[in-house]
Amino acid sequence: GKDRAMLYRLAAGTGLRRGELASLTPEAFDLSPTGPHAAPSVSVLAAYTKNRQPARQEIRPDLAEQLKRFLAGKPARRPLWILPQDTAEMFRVDLAAAKIDYENLSNEVLDFHALRHTYVTFLAASGLPMMIVKELARHQSVTTTERYAHVRMVDRSRAMEALAGLDAPPDLERALKTGTTDTPAVPGPTPNNADQNRTWRLRRSPEPAALAQHKTQTIG
């Protein structure tokens, strides 16, 4: 239903953990902040965070507008979501209803915690420095953030984008000349076998960005 849809949007849009989300009441949200650099946010009390420190997480403006409509009429000081201790079955049922596979051929699963992976991966894919991603994810080490961000998938996707224009040289006819007649070959270095093999592997094994967003391994 609408309540669960908003739960999933908020989880993927903020990276909040299950226990943090379950603690939220309408008062936790500041969706109309004032000031030149103010941004919509949600706050989590220290008792519910993993490191037992209070947390304030900024929210995208478009998600904040959706939350304003969602929160209208919600009772004050009452949890917005009553979540089971184990969200795996709840999430699996909703995936089935949406016709989304729970597990892929590599035995990677899409569970509730994968929404936190999605949040971190989106941040990494946007080009933010990893230290900033670490702060937004509230991780203690960059190593943990890199695991959540699935950096290898993101880098491979960028490699595909970098190769996008290589199949269509500006002067294709000249590029096809062999140099054995009166028309010289296109000048430039000839790639060695290692370069050719690397290019072949990149073209044969693209990793769509969508996989980095949805198919994750269950990690801590």
Residue frames as a rotation matrix with the C-alpha (Angstrom) as fourth column:
GLY 1
0.559 0.829 0.000 0.00
0.829 -0.559 0.000 0.00
0.000 0.000 -1.000 0.00
LYS 2
0.647 -0.254 0.719 0.88
0.109 -0.902 -0.418 3.69
0.754 0.349 -0.556 0.09
ASP 3
0.869 -0.326 0.373 2.43
-0.467 -0.288 0.836 3.51
-0.165 -0.901 -0.402 3.55
ARG 4
0.519 -0.698 0.494 4.88
0.387 0.707 0.592 0.80
-0.762 -0.117 0.637 2.54
ALA 5
0.540 -0.312 0.782 5.69
0.780 -0.165 -0.604 2.52
0.317 0.936 0.154 -0.76
MET 6
0.760 -0.251 0.600 6.68
-0.301 -0.953 -0.018 5.64
0.576 -0.167 -0.800 1.16
LEU 7
0.782 -0.500 0.372 8.72
-0.225 0.329 0.917 3.54
-0.581 -0.801 0.144 3.56
TYR 8
0.428 -0.636 0.643 10.75
0.794 0.604 0.069 2.13
-0.432 0.481 0.763 0.67
ARG 9
0.604 -0.188 0.774 11.19
0.455 -0.717 -0.529 5.56
0.654 0.672 -0.348 -0.94
LEU 10
0.832 -0.272 0.484 12.46
-0.519 -0.689 0.506 7.01
0.196 -0.672 -0.714 2.32
ALA 11
0.685 -0.597 0.418 14.81
0.110 0.651 0.751 4.07
-0.720 -0.469 0.512 2.92
ALA 12
0.321 -0.561 0.763 16.35
0.942 0.273 -0.196 4.35
-0.099 0.781 0.616 -0.55
GLY 13
0.536 -0.029 0.844 16.43
0.380 -0.884 -0.272 8.16
0.754 0.466 -0.463 -0.38
THR 14
0.674 -0.272 0.687 18.11
-0.655 -0.651 0.384 8.49
0.343 -0.709 -0.616 3.01
GLY 15
-0.185 -0.755 -0.629 19.88
-0.246 0.655 -0.714 5.19
0.951 0.022 -0.307 3.72
LEU 16
-0.131 0.181 0.975 18.16
-0.986 -0.122 -0.110 4.90
0.099 -0.976 0.194 7.11
ARG 17
-0.917 -0.259 -0.303 18.25
-0.219 0.962 -0.161 1.47
0.333 -0.082 -0.939 8.68
ARG 18
-0.274 0.871 -0.408 15.21
0.371 0.487 0.791 -0.64
0.887 0.066 -0.457 9.63
GLY 19
-0.122 0.202 -0.972 15.32
0.992 0.063 -0.111 0.28
0.038 -0.977 -0.208 13.34
GLU 20
-0.871 -0.239 -0.429 15.79
0.269 -0.963 -0.010 3.96
-0.411 -0.124 0.903 12.57
LEU 21
-0.772 0.635 0.028 12.82
-0.207 -0.292 0.934 3.98
0.601 0.715 0.357 10.21
ALA 22
-0.133 0.754 -0.643 10.65
0.648 0.557 0.520 2.16
0.750 -0.347 -0.562 12.75
SER 23
-0.405 -0.100 -0.909 11.36
0.877 -0.323 -0.356 4.89
-0.257 -0.941 0.219 15.31
LEU 24
-0.959 -0.109 0.261 10.15
0.208 -0.897 0.390 7.79
0.192 0.429 0.883 13.18
THR 25
-0.049 0.941 -0.335 7.14
0.820 -0.153 -0.552 9.89
-0.571 -0.301 -0.764 14.11
PRO 26
0.605 0.322 0.728 5.83
0.731 -0.587 -0.348 12.95
0.315 0.743 -0.590 12.23
GLU 27
0.960 -0.222 -0.169 7.84
-0.093 -0.826 0.556 15.18
-0.263 -0.518 -0.814 14.56
ALA 28
0.251 -0.929 0.271 11.09
0.491 0.364 0.792 13.68
-0.834 -0.066 0.548 13.25
PHE 29
-0.022 -0.196 0.980 10.73
0.999 -0.051 0.013 15.54
0.048 0.979 0.197 9.94
ASP 30
0.001 -0.002 -1.000 11.66
0.137 -0.991 0.002 19.14
-0.991 -0.137 0.000 9.13
LEU 31
-0.078 0.075 0.994 10.34
0.921 0.388 0.043 19.52
-0.383 0.918 -0.099 5.62
SER 32
0.654 0.280 0.702 10.08
0.560 -0.804 -0.201 23.31
0.508 0.525 -0.683 5.39
PRO 33
0.106 -0.695 -0.711 13.37
0.931 -0.182 0.317 24.63
-0.350 -0.695 0.628 6.80
THR 34
0.986 0.144 0.080 14.36
0.161 -0.943 -0.292 28.28
0.033 0.301 -0.953 6.68
GLY 35
0.376 -0.903 -0.207 17.74
-0.164 -0.285 0.945 29.83
-0.912 -0.321 -0.255 5.96
PRO 36
0.329 -0.262 -0.907 19.96
-0.908 -0.350 -0.228 30.17
-0.258 0.899 -0.353 2.88
HIS 37
-0.519 -0.607 -0.602 21.50
-0.735 0.676 -0.048 26.68
0.436 0.418 -0.797 3.11
ALA 38
-0.366 0.450 0.815 18.72
-0.654 0.498 -0.569 24.84
-0.662 -0.741 0.112 4.92
ALA 39
-0.641 0.174 -0.748 17.53
-0.550 0.575 0.606 21.55
0.535 0.800 -0.272 3.47
PRO 40
0.521 0.846 0.114 14.62
-0.746 0.387 0.542 19.25
0.414 -0.367 0.833 4.37
SER 41
-0.596 -0.789 -0.148 15.72
-0.562 0.542 -0.625 16.59
0.573 -0.289 -0.766 6.83
VAL 42
0.674 0.670 -0.312 14.74
-0.191 0.565 0.802 13.76
0.714 -0.482 0.509 9.11
SER 43
-0.227 -0.745 0.628 16.23
-0.852 -0.160 -0.499 13.24
0.472 -0.648 -0.598 12.58
VAL 44
0.414 0.254 -0.874 16.76
0.103 0.941 0.322 9.99
0.905 -0.223 0.363 14.46
LEU 45
0.754 -0.093 0.650 17.18
-0.643 -0.305 0.702 9.84
0.133 -0.948 -0.290 18.22
ALA 46
-0.226 -0.974 0.000 20.44
-0.936 0.217 -0.276 8.41
0.269 -0.062 -0.961 19.56
ALA 47
-0.163 0.205 0.965 18.63
-0.646 0.717 -0.261 5.46
-0.746 -0.666 0.015 21.14
TYR 48
0.699 0.587 0.409 17.78
-0.069 0.623 -0.779 4.09
-0.712 0.516 0.476 17.68
THR 49
0.660 -0.522 -0.540 20.99
-0.712 -0.205 -0.672 4.66
0.240 0.828 -0.507 15.69
LYS 50
0.752 -0.398 -0.525 23.68
0.278 0.914 -0.295 2.03
0.597 0.076 0.798 15.28
ASN 51
-0.290 -0.957 -0.017 26.42
0.488 -0.132 -0.863 4.16
0.824 -0.259 0.505 16.87
ARG 52
0.218 0.518 -0.827 24.08
0.975 -0.081 0.206 5.55
0.039 -0.851 -0.523 19.55
GLN 53
-0.794 -0.362 -0.489 24.59
0.349 -0.929 0.121 9.10
-0.498 -0.075 0.864 18.29
PRO 54
0.264 0.922 -0.284 21.73
0.167 -0.333 -0.928 11.35
-0.950 0.197 -0.241 17.16
ALA 55
-0.664 -0.467 0.584 21.50
0.608 0.117 0.786 11.56
-0.435 0.876 0.206 13.40
ARG 56
0.232 0.680 -0.696 20.14
-0.184 -0.672 -0.718 14.18
-0.955 0.294 -0.031 11.00
GLN 57
-0.513 -0.355 0.782 19.75
0.611 0.488 0.623 13.06
-0.603 0.797 -0.033 7.41
GLU 58
-0.546 0.287 -0.787 19.00
-0.523 -0.851 0.052 15.51
-0.655 0.440 0.614 4.60
ILE 59
-0.053 0.670 0.741 16.17
0.533 0.646 -0.546 14.72
-0.845 0.366 -0.391 2.18
ARG 60
-0.850 -0.185 0.493 15.86
0.526 -0.301 0.795 15.54
0.001 0.935 0.353 -1.52
PRO 61
-0.793 0.563 -0.232 13.30
-0.484 -0.815 -0.319 18.32
-0.369 -0.141 0.919 -2.20
ASP 62
-0.367 0.698 -0.614 11.13
-0.679 0.250 0.690 16.07
0.636 0.671 0.382 -4.39
LEU 63
-0.439 0.176 -0.881 11.00
0.471 0.880 -0.059 13.39
0.765 -0.440 -0.469 -1.69
ALA 64
-0.941 0.088 -0.325 10.23
0.246 -0.480 -0.842 16.07
-0.231 -0.873 0.430 0.90
GLU 65
-0.605 0.765 -0.221 7.18
-0.793 -0.553 0.256 17.13
0.073 0.330 0.941 -1.12
GLN 66
-0.187 0.516 -0.836 5.93
-0.186 0.817 0.546 13.53
0.965 0.257 -0.057 -1.22
LEU 67
-0.662 -0.136 -0.737 6.47
0.629 0.433 -0.646 13.25
0.407 -0.891 -0.201 2.52
LYS 68
-0.927 0.374 0.034 4.45
-0.349 -0.824 -0.447 16.39
-0.139 -0.426 0.894 3.19
ARG 69
-0.166 0.908 -0.384 1.44
-0.827 0.084 0.556 14.79
0.537 0.410 0.738 1.53
PHE 70
-0.181 0.035 -0.983 2.07
0.178 0.984 0.002 11.47
0.967 -0.175 -0.185 3.25
LEU 71
-0.838 -0.275 -0.472 2.33
0.489 0.006 -0.872 13.03
0.243 -0.961 0.129 6.73
ALA 72
-0.680 0.642 0.355 -0.81
-0.599 -0.765 0.236 15.11
0.423 -0.052 0.904 6.40
GLY 73
0.358 0.931 0.075 -3.30
-0.754 0.241 0.611 13.77
0.551 -0.276 0.788 8.95
LYS 74
-0.013 -0.413 -0.911 -0.88
0.283 0.872 -0.400 11.31
0.959 -0.263 0.106 10.57
PRO 75
0.898 0.410 -0.160 -1.32
0.250 -0.176 0.952 11.22
0.362 -0.895 -0.261 14.38
ALA 76
0.372 -0.773 0.514 1.33
-0.670 -0.607 -0.428 13.09
0.642 -0.185 -0.744 16.35
ARG 77
-0.210 -0.636 0.743 3.94
-0.976 0.179 -0.122 11.25
-0.056 -0.751 -0.658 18.40
ARG 78
0.604 0.387 0.697 2.99
-0.322 0.918 -0.231 7.90
-0.729 -0.085 0.679 16.92
PRO 79
-0.487 -0.817 0.308 5.35
-0.035 0.371 0.928 5.68
-0.873 0.441 -0.210 14.87
LEU 80
-0.073 0.431 -0.899 4.67
-0.919 -0.379 -0.107 6.00
-0.387 0.819 0.424 11.17
TRP 81
0.155 0.056 -0.986 5.47
-0.648 0.760 -0.058 2.35
0.746 0.648 0.154 10.45
ILE 82
0.429 -0.030 0.903 5.14
-0.732 0.574 0.367 -0.79
-0.529 -0.818 0.224 12.55
LEU 83
0.208 -0.475 -0.855 7.83
-0.828 0.379 -0.412 -3.06
0.520 0.794 -0.315 11.16
PRO 84
0.983 0.052 -0.175 8.55
0.027 0.907 0.421 -6.71
0.180 -0.419 0.890 11.95
GLN 85
0.521 -0.847 0.105 11.92
-0.324 -0.082 0.942 -7.49
-0.790 -0.525 -0.317 13.49
ASP 86
-0.549 -0.618 0.562 12.77
0.312 0.472 0.825 -9.46
-0.775 0.628 -0.066 10.37
THR 87
0.083 0.590 -0.803 11.73
-0.535 -0.654 -0.536 -7.48
-0.841 0.474 0.261 7.31
ALA 88
-0.841 -0.537 -0.066 12.89
-0.334 0.420 0.844 -10.14
-0.425 0.732 -0.533 4.83
GLU 89
-0.601 0.662 0.447 9.50
0.720 0.692 -0.055 -11.83
-0.346 0.289 -0.893 4.41
MET 90
0.319 0.717 -0.620 7.64
0.338 -0.697 -0.632 -8.50
-0.885 -0.008 -0.465 4.17
PHE 91
-0.106 -0.465 -0.879 10.02
-0.645 -0.641 0.417 -7.29
-0.757 0.611 -0.232 1.48
ARG 92
-0.929 -0.264 0.260 9.89
-0.020 0.737 0.676 -10.59
-0.370 0.623 -0.690 -0.41
VAL 93
-0.161 0.954 0.253 6.09
0.784 0.279 -0.555 -10.44
-0.600 0.109 -0.793 -0.57
ASP 94
0.493 0.340 -0.801 6.17
-0.060 -0.905 -0.421 -6.89
-0.868 0.255 -0.426 -1.93
LEU 95
-0.528 -0.728 -0.437 8.82
-0.579 -0.067 0.812 -7.81
-0.621 0.682 -0.387 -4.50
ALA 96
-0.787 0.287 0.546 6.63
0.480 0.842 0.248 -10.65
-0.388 0.457 -0.800 -5.73
ALA 97
0.259 0.950 -0.174 3.65
0.632 -0.303 -0.713 -8.31
-0.730 0.075 -0.679 -6.01
ALA 98
0.444 -0.182 -0.877 5.78
-0.477 -0.877 -0.059 -5.92
-0.759 0.445 -0.476 -8.07
LYS 99
0.977 -0.065 0.201 7.07
0.190 0.684 -0.705 -8.82
-0.092 0.727 0.681 -10.21
ILE 100
0.412 -0.906 0.092 10.68
-0.808 -0.410 -0.423 -8.21
0.421 0.100 -0.902 -9.16
ASP 101
0.464 -0.302 -0.832 12.98
0.206 0.951 -0.230 -11.19
0.861 -0.065 0.504 -8.63
TYR 102
0.966 -0.124 0.226 14.25
-0.248 -0.200 0.948 -11.65
-0.073 -0.972 -0.224 -5.09
GLU 103
0.233 -0.911 0.342 17.41
-0.076 0.333 0.940 -13.48
-0.970 -0.245 0.008 -6.22
ASN 104
0.542 -0.106 -0.834 19.44
-0.830 -0.225 -0.510 -13.37
-0.133 0.969 -0.210 -9.42
LEU 105
0.875 -0.172 -0.453 21.51
-0.068 0.882 -0.467 -16.05
0.480 0.439 0.759 -11.16
SER 106
-0.154 -0.986 0.068 24.59
-0.121 -0.049 -0.991 -15.03
0.981 -0.161 -0.112 -9.12
ASN 107
0.047 0.302 -0.952 22.74
0.841 0.502 0.201 -15.77
0.538 -0.811 -0.230 -5.87
GLU 108
-0.966 -0.247 0.073 22.62
0.185 -0.862 -0.472 -12.07
0.180 -0.442 0.879 -5.02
VAL 109
-0.217 0.941 -0.258 19.47
0.969 0.239 0.056 -11.09
0.114 -0.238 -0.965 -3.17
LEU 110
-0.570 0.188 0.800 17.38
0.000 -0.973 0.229 -7.96
0.822 0.131 0.555 -3.02
ASP 111
-0.110 0.508 -0.854 16.34
0.942 0.328 0.074 -7.53
0.318 -0.796 -0.514 0.61
PHE 112
0.842 0.534 -0.081 15.31
0.529 -0.785 0.322 -4.57
0.109 -0.314 -0.943 2.75
HIS 113
0.412 -0.762 -0.500 18.91
0.281 -0.416 0.865 -3.68
-0.867 -0.496 0.043 3.60
ALA 114
-0.249 -0.472 0.845 19.62
0.943 0.082 0.324 -3.48
-0.223 0.878 0.425 -0.13
LEU 115
0.699 0.546 0.462 17.79
0.629 -0.777 -0.033 -0.14
0.341 0.314 -0.886 -0.10
ARG 116
0.776 -0.522 -0.355 20.63
-0.044 -0.607 0.794 1.25
-0.629 -0.600 -0.494 2.00
HIS 117
-0.213 -0.831 0.514 23.10
0.584 0.313 0.749 -0.14
-0.783 0.460 0.419 -0.54
THR 118
0.205 0.387 0.899 21.09
0.964 -0.236 -0.119 1.60
0.166 0.891 -0.422 -3.25
TYR 119
0.973 0.173 -0.152 21.36
0.210 -0.938 0.276 4.94
-0.095 -0.301 -0.949 -1.44
VAL 120
0.344 -0.922 -0.176 25.14
-0.064 -0.210 0.976 4.66
-0.937 -0.324 -0.131 -1.08
THR 121
-0.246 -0.425 0.871 25.60
0.794 0.427 0.433 3.45
-0.556 0.798 0.232 -4.66
PHE 122
0.617 0.524 0.587 23.62
0.757 -0.598 -0.263 6.41
0.213 0.607 -0.766 -6.04
LEU 123
0.891 -0.325 -0.318 25.82
-0.110 -0.832 0.543 8.80
-0.441 -0.449 -0.777 -4.06
ALA 124
-0.037 -0.968 0.248 29.01
0.154 0.240 0.958 7.16
-0.987 0.074 0.140 -5.35
ALA 125
-0.087 0.061 0.994 27.73
0.960 0.271 0.067 7.15
-0.265 0.961 -0.082 -8.92
SER 126
0.878 0.477 0.047 27.02
0.475 -0.854 -0.211 10.88
-0.060 0.208 -0.976 -8.72
GLY 127
0.307 -0.856 0.415 30.74
0.445 -0.256 -0.858 11.54
0.841 0.448 0.302 -8.46
LEU 128
0.841 0.009 0.541 30.85
-0.432 -0.590 0.682 12.70
0.325 -0.807 -0.493 -4.84
PRO 129
-0.297 -0.955 0.024 34.18
-0.701 0.200 -0.685 12.17
0.649 -0.220 -0.728 -3.06
MET 130
-0.051 0.283 -0.958 34.09
0.257 0.930 0.261 8.90
0.965 -0.233 -0.120 -1.15
MET 131
-0.881 -0.285 -0.379 34.74
0.432 -0.153 -0.889 10.70
0.196 -0.946 0.258 2.14
ILE 132
-0.710 0.697 0.102 31.52
-0.704 -0.706 -0.081 12.70
0.015 -0.129 0.991 1.65
VAL 133
0.025 0.695 -0.718 29.62
-0.468 0.643 0.606 9.52
0.883 0.321 0.341 0.78
LYS 134
-0.496 -0.308 -0.812 31.02
0.504 0.659 -0.558 7.98
0.707 -0.686 -0.171 3.98
GLU 135
-0.994 0.111 0.000 29.69
-0.070 -0.625 -0.778 10.89
-0.087 -0.773 0.629 6.05
LEU 136
-0.349 0.923 -0.162 26.25
-0.904 -0.286 0.318 10.73
0.247 0.257 0.934 4.47
ALA 137
0.119 0.347 -0.930 26.12
-0.177 0.929 0.324 6.96
0.977 0.126 0.172 4.98
ARG 138
0.503 -0.007 0.864 27.30
-0.843 -0.225 0.488 7.43
0.191 -0.974 -0.119 8.58
HIS 139
0.810 -0.359 -0.464 29.95
0.296 0.933 -0.204 4.76
0.506 0.028 0.862 8.24
GLN 140
0.813 -0.569 -0.126 33.02
-0.026 -0.251 0.968 4.61
-0.582 -0.783 -0.219 10.44
SER 141
-0.274 -0.956 0.105 35.39
0.047 0.095 0.994 3.71
-0.960 0.278 0.019 7.59
VAL 142
-0.056 0.154 -0.986 35.66
-0.923 -0.385 -0.007 4.34
-0.381 0.910 0.164 3.85
THR 143
-0.932 -0.333 -0.144 36.25
-0.362 0.870 0.334 0.61
0.014 0.363 -0.932 3.37
THR 144
-0.547 0.814 0.194 32.71
0.455 0.484 -0.747 -0.12
-0.703 -0.321 -0.635 4.55
THR 145
0.155 0.609 -0.778 31.34
-0.368 -0.695 -0.618 2.61
-0.917 0.381 0.116 2.29
GLU 146
-0.462 -0.406 -0.788 33.12
-0.874 0.058 0.483 1.16
-0.150 0.912 -0.382 -0.74
ARG 147
-0.966 0.174 0.193 31.54
0.177 0.984 -0.002 -2.23
-0.190 0.032 -0.981 -0.06
TYR 148
-0.141 0.978 -0.155 28.11
0.421 -0.082 -0.903 -0.68
-0.896 -0.193 -0.400 0.14
ALA 149
0.116 0.173 -0.978 28.70
-0.561 -0.801 -0.209 1.50
-0.820 0.572 0.004 -2.93
HIS 150
0.516 0.016 0.856 29.63
0.510 0.797 -0.322 -1.43
-0.688 0.603 0.403 -5.19
VAL 151
0.255 -0.486 -0.836 32.39
-0.411 -0.837 0.362 0.76
-0.875 0.252 -0.413 -6.59
ARG 152
-0.718 -0.587 0.375 33.50
0.053 0.491 0.869 -1.80
-0.694 0.644 -0.322 -9.17
MET 153
-0.080 0.774 0.628 30.05
0.930 0.285 -0.233 -1.83
-0.360 0.565 -0.743 -10.78
VAL 154
0.734 0.350 -0.582 29.94
0.226 -0.934 -0.277 1.97
-0.641 0.072 -0.765 -10.85
ASP 155
-0.092 -0.873 -0.479 33.43
-0.431 -0.399 0.809 2.20
-0.898 0.281 -0.339 -12.39
ARG 156
-0.701 -0.135 0.700 32.60
0.458 0.667 0.587 -0.36
-0.547 0.733 -0.406 -15.07
SER 157
0.367 0.899 0.239 29.45
0.845 -0.214 -0.491 1.54
-0.390 0.382 -0.838 -15.98
ARG 158
0.610 -0.220 -0.762 31.47
-0.207 -0.972 0.115 4.76
-0.765 0.088 -0.638 -16.33
ALA 159
-0.521 -0.839 0.154 33.96
-0.111 0.245 0.963 2.91
-0.846 0.485 -0.221 -18.52
MET 160
-0.249 0.522 0.816 31.12
0.891 0.453 -0.018 2.03
-0.379 0.723 -0.578 -20.89
GLU 161
0.770 0.568 -0.289 30.05
0.448 -0.805 -0.389 5.66
-0.454 0.170 -0.875 -21.06
ALA 162
0.174 -0.804 -0.568 33.64
-0.355 -0.590 0.725 6.72
-0.918 0.075 -0.388 -21.82
LEU 163
-0.727 -0.471 0.499 33.68
0.204 0.546 0.813 4.34
-0.656 0.693 -0.301 -24.80
ALA 164
0.200 0.975 0.095 30.39
0.359 0.017 -0.933 5.60
-0.911 0.221 -0.347 -26.20
GLY 165
0.690 0.133 -0.712 31.91
-0.455 -0.685 -0.569 7.67
-0.563 0.716 -0.412 -29.01
LEU 166
-0.281 -0.955 0.094 34.65
-0.502 0.230 0.834 5.27
-0.818 0.187 -0.544 -30.13
ASP 167
-0.193 0.255 0.947 32.50
0.561 0.821 -0.107 3.39
-0.805 0.511 -0.302 -32.63
ALA 168
0.670 0.508 0.542 31.89
0.737 -0.362 -0.572 6.41
-0.094 0.782 -0.617 -34.85
PRO 169
-0.373 -0.864 -0.337 35.10
0.728 -0.498 0.471 8.31
-0.575 -0.069 0.815 -35.83
PRO 170
0.094 0.422 -0.902 34.49
-0.164 -0.887 -0.432 11.76
-0.982 0.188 -0.015 -37.36
ASP 171
0.072 -0.137 -0.988 35.97
-0.991 -0.122 -0.056 10.62
-0.113 0.983 -0.145 -40.70
LEU 172
0.437 0.181 0.881 34.92
-0.363 0.932 -0.012 6.99
-0.823 -0.314 0.473 -40.92
GLU 173
0.999 -0.037 0.003 35.90
0.017 0.379 -0.925 6.57
0.034 0.925 0.380 -44.58
ARG 174
0.352 -0.931 0.100 39.43
-0.645 -0.319 -0.695 7.79
0.679 0.180 -0.712 -43.92
ALA 175
0.070 -0.308 0.949 39.67
-0.940 0.298 0.166 5.67
-0.334 -0.904 -0.268 -40.81
LEU 176
0.723 0.316 0.614 38.99
-0.165 0.942 -0.291 2.55
-0.671 0.110 0.734 -42.90
LYS 177
0.744 -0.507 -0.436 41.86
-0.541 -0.074 -0.837 3.18
0.392 0.859 -0.330 -45.31
THR 178
0.916 -0.383 -0.121 44.65
0.399 0.839 0.370 0.62
-0.041 -0.387 0.921 -45.07
GLY 179
0.541 -0.762 -0.356 47.55
-0.434 -0.615 0.659 2.84
-0.721 -0.202 -0.663 -46.08
THR 180
-0.075 -0.583 0.809 48.55
0.463 0.699 0.546 0.50
-0.883 0.416 0.217 -48.95
THR 181
0.357 0.204 0.912 47.46
0.922 -0.232 -0.309 2.98
0.148 0.951 -0.271 -51.66
ASP 182
-0.423 -0.550 0.720 47.99
0.500 -0.804 -0.321 6.70
0.756 0.224 0.615 -52.10
THR 183
0.410 0.593 0.693 45.80
-0.367 -0.589 0.720 7.45
0.835 -0.550 -0.024 -49.07
PRO 184
-0.670 -0.742 0.021 47.74
-0.310 0.253 -0.917 7.22
0.675 -0.620 -0.399 -45.79
ALA 185
-0.086 0.582 -0.809 46.32
0.731 0.588 0.345 5.40
0.677 -0.562 -0.476 -42.85
VAL 186
0.784 0.407 0.468 44.95
-0.034 -0.725 0.688 7.39
0.619 -0.555 -0.555 -39.92
PRO 187
-0.284 -0.953 0.103 47.96
-0.173 -0.054 -0.983 8.45
0.943 -0.297 -0.150 -37.84
GLY 188
0.401 0.357 0.844 48.21
-0.870 -0.139 0.473 7.45
0.286 -0.924 0.254 -34.25
PRO 189
-0.584 -0.693 0.422 49.59
-0.799 0.582 -0.151 4.72
-0.141 -0.425 -0.894 -32.02
THR 190
-0.045 0.508 -0.860 48.62
-0.437 0.764 0.474 1.11
0.898 0.397 0.188 -32.59
PRO 191
0.447 0.236 0.863 47.28
-0.894 0.099 0.436 -0.50
0.018 -0.967 0.255 -29.43
ASN 192
-0.705 -0.693 -0.147 49.17
-0.675 0.721 -0.158 -3.48
0.216 -0.012 -0.976 -28.16
ASN 193
-0.475 0.532 -0.701 47.51
0.109 0.826 0.552 -6.84
0.873 0.186 -0.450 -27.52
ALA 194
-0.734 0.186 -0.654 46.89
0.677 0.125 -0.725 -6.02
-0.053 -0.974 -0.218 -23.87
ASP 195
-0.790 0.455 -0.410 45.00
-0.361 -0.887 -0.289 -2.86
-0.495 -0.080 0.865 -24.83
GLN 196
-0.547 0.599 -0.585 42.96
-0.629 0.167 0.759 -4.74
0.552 0.783 0.285 -27.42
ASN 197
-0.551 0.320 -0.771 42.09
0.469 0.882 0.031 -7.48
0.690 -0.345 -0.636 -24.97
ARG 198
-0.819 0.237 -0.523 41.08
0.417 -0.381 -0.825 -4.96
-0.395 -0.893 0.213 -22.33
THR 199
-0.700 0.577 -0.421 38.82
-0.687 -0.705 0.175 -3.14
-0.196 0.411 0.890 -24.80
TRP 200
-0.507 0.513 -0.693 37.22
-0.260 0.675 0.690 -6.44
0.822 0.530 -0.209 -25.85
ARG 201
-0.669 0.241 -0.703 36.49
0.687 0.562 -0.460 -7.36
0.285 -0.791 -0.542 -22.24
LEU 202
-0.819 0.370 -0.439 34.90
-0.014 -0.777 -0.630 -3.99
-0.574 -0.510 0.641 -21.55
ARG 203
-0.562 0.633 -0.533 32.69
-0.819 -0.336 0.465 -4.22
0.115 0.697 0.707 -24.61
ARG 204
-0.450 0.373 -0.811 31.70
-0.081 0.888 0.453 -7.80
0.889 0.269 -0.369 -23.93
SER 205
-0.301 0.262 -0.917 30.94
0.861 0.489 -0.143 -7.35
0.411 -0.832 -0.373 -20.24
PRO 206
-0.539 0.158 0.827 29.07
-0.216 -0.975 0.045 -4.10
0.814 -0.154 0.560 -19.65
GLU 207
-0.642 0.347 -0.684 27.54
0.763 0.376 -0.525 -3.74
0.076 -0.859 -0.506 -16.21
PRO 208
-0.031 0.687 0.726 24.33
0.405 -0.655 0.638 -1.66
0.914 0.313 -0.258 -16.38
ALA 209
-0.768 -0.250 0.589 24.04
-0.332 -0.631 -0.701 0.97
0.547 -0.734 0.402 -13.67
ALA 210
0.225 0.953 0.204 20.66
-0.753 0.037 0.657 -0.51
0.618 -0.302 0.726 -12.75
LEU 211
0.413 -0.112 -0.904 22.37
0.340 0.940 0.039 -3.60
0.845 -0.323 0.426 -11.34
ALA 212
-0.690 -0.719 -0.080 24.38
0.384 -0.271 -0.882 -1.43
0.613 -0.639 0.464 -8.98
GLN 213
-0.571 0.536 0.622 21.13
-0.670 -0.742 0.024 0.10
0.475 -0.403 0.783 -7.80
HIS 214
0.336 0.931 0.140 19.08
-0.885 0.262 0.385 -3.02
0.322 -0.253 0.912 -7.14
LYS 215
0.811 -0.039 -0.584 21.00
0.071 0.997 0.032 -6.30
0.580 -0.068 0.811 -6.98
THR 216
0.097 -0.779 0.620 23.19
-0.837 -0.401 -0.373 -6.34
0.539 -0.482 -0.691 -3.90
GLN 217
-0.258 -0.237 -0.936 24.74
0.320 0.894 -0.315 -8.85
0.912 -0.381 -0.155 -1.65
THR 218
0.838 0.541 0.069 23.50
0.090 -0.263 0.961 -8.85
0.538 -0.799 -0.269 1.90
ILE 219
-0.266 -0.960 -0.083 26.28
0.488 -0.060 -0.871 -7.18
0.831 -0.272 0.484 3.85
GLY 220
-0.720 -0.272 -0.638 26.06
0.684 -0.128 -0.718 -6.32
0.114 -0.954 0.278 7.56
